[in-house]
Amino acid sequence: MNISIYAAVEPSATSLWRVTGETMAINAARTQVFCFGIFVSKLTTHNEQL
C-alpha cells in the first residue's frame, strides 16, 4: 500500500520541485537584472552630475 501511494505521489512531487526550482531561477535572474539596471542608472546619474 505504501509503495503504490509513493509511486502515485512521486511524479507530482518531482514536477512540483522542478516548477519551484524554475520559479526561483527566474526570480533570481529578474532580481539580478533589476539590480544591474539600478546600478547602471546610478552610474549614469553620477556621471551627469560631474
C-alpha positions as CSV (number, residue, x, y, z in Angstrom):
1,M,0.0,0.0,0.0
2,N,2.7,2.5,0.9
3,I,4.6,1.7,-2.2
4,S,1.7,2.4,-4.5
5,I,1.0,5.7,-2.7
6,Y,4.6,6.7,-3.1
7,A,4.6,5.8,-6.8
8,A,1.5,7.9,-7.3
9,V,2.9,10.9,-5.3
10,E,6.4,10.9,-6.5
11,P,5.9,12.2,-10.1
12,S,3.8,15.2,-8.9
13,A,6.4,15.9,-6.2
14,T,9.1,15.8,-8.9
15,S,7.2,18.2,-11.2
16,L,6.5,20.5,-8.2
17,W,10.2,20.6,-7.3
18,R,11.0,21.3,-10.9
19,V,8.5,24.2,-11.1
20,T,9.7,25.6,-7.8
21,G,13.3,25.5,-9.0
22,E,12.5,27.2,-12.3
23,T,10.5,29.9,-10.5
24,M,13.3,30.6,-8.1
25,A,15.8,30.7,-11.0
26,I,13.6,33.2,-12.9
27,N,13.1,35.3,-9.8
28,A,16.9,35.3,-9.2
29,A,17.6,36.3,-12.8
30,R,15.0,39.1,-12.6
31,T,16.5,40.4,-9.4
32,Q,20.0,40.5,-10.9
33,V,18.7,42.3,-14.0
34,F,16.8,44.8,-11.8
35,C,19.8,45.4,-9.5
36,F,22.1,45.8,-12.6
37,G,19.6,48.4,-14.0
38,I,19.7,50.4,-10.8
39,F,23.5,50.2,-10.7
40,V,23.7,51.5,-14.3
41,S,21.2,54.3,-13.7
42,K,23.2,55.4,-10.6
43,L,26.4,55.5,-12.6
44,T,24.7,57.5,-15.4
45,T,23.2,59.9,-12.9
46,H,26.6,60.3,-11.1
47,N,28.4,61.0,-14.4
48,E,25.9,63.7,-15.4
49,Q,26.4,65.4,-12.0
50,L,30.2,65.6,-12.7
